[in-house]
Amino acid sequence: MHELIRTNDPVLLSYVEKILAESGIKAVILDTNMSVLEGSLGVLPRRLLVPDAYETAARRIIREADLGQWLIDEKDP
């Protein structure tokens, strides 16, 4: 799995998950239940991951949706 986006914005994550699903790419959003630990403040970012085989296509789809500024650079851990 490759992490593509890390953000506190649940609307952005939901939208990206939807546009990827429309292209047949199943994304996984991690850390959604961390709000229990943080007191529902929204300070801990959620992470959107896709399977390794779909990383390139997912990055292209996200860029085509004009959301490339949210992508984690391929070189970042």
N, C-alpha and C positions, 0 to 999 in steps of 0.2 A: 504494500500500500504506500502511496505517496501523498504527503500532505500538500495541499494546494493553497488553502486559505486558512488563516487564523484571525478571528475577529470576535468582538463582543456583540456584533449586530445579528440578531436572530433572523431578521427579515432578509438580509443579504444572503445568509446561509440557506434559508428556505428557498429563495429565488434561484440561487445557483444549483441547489439540489434538484429543483424542478426542471431547469433547462438541461441539465445533464441527463436526467431521467428520460426526458423527451427524445434524447439522442441514444437512448439505450445504455447509458452509463450509470451504474448503481454507485452512488456516493455514500459515504458513511460520515456521520457527524459525531465526533467524540467530545466528551466533557460536558454534555448537556445537563447531566445531573449534578454537576459541581456546584450549582446554585444552592444546594442544601448546605454545603460546607461554607460557602461564602456569604450566606444569609440573604440570598436573592438580590445582591447588589449589582451583579453583572460585571464584576471586575475581572473574572477569569475568562480568558478567551476560549471559544469553541474552535474545534479544528475540523476541516472538511478534507477527507481523504478519498482517493479513488484507487482501484486496483492498478498495479504497475503497468499492465498491458494497455490501459486506457489513459495513461497520464498525458501523452502528447495530444490525443484527441480532445481530452477534457480541457487542457490549457488553450487549445485553439477555440473551442466553443466559448469559453469564458472570455477570451479576448474579443471574439466576434460579438459578444453581448456588451462590449465596451466596459468590461469589468476587470481588465487586465491589471489595473493598479492594485487590486487586492491579492493578486497571485504572489505566493512566496517564490522568490527566485530559485531556480533549479540548483544553485550552488549553496543555498542556505540549508543548514541541518534541519 
